[in-house]
Amino acid sequence: MRQRGGSFVTLIIVVVVILVVTMIALKSYQRSSPPMAGRAGQPARATLDNVELTIEGMTSDTDALQVSEAIRRLPGVASVSVEYASGTARVGYNPQQAQPADFVAAIEKLGFRACY
């Protein structure tokens, strides 16, 4: 009877180890990005632009979160940082897919005033 209990514990340990290794492999895979086609075997990288927007009317972190999510949903946006206290938003974006006017329009759609 003890033999059987010991083999069950061994089986559980093996399954747990397999799950942990699989999770680590998946995280590693998610972090890696496929190489993009480029010249002479070099991966092509998108050149990102940055813009700082001034936003009027935000009164809380909730407003900043709404603005951040509205901008983040736009195509070509790589990063967004919004601070309600200073009334600013910093956006990193691919200029081939988005323009600062797109961000202003998304912000104004929420009822705030914005400019760059």
Beta strands, then each sheet from edge to edge (+ up, - down):
strand 1: 49-56
strand 2: 77-83
strand 3: 88-93
strand 4: 113-115
sheet 1: 2+ 3- 1+ 4-
end
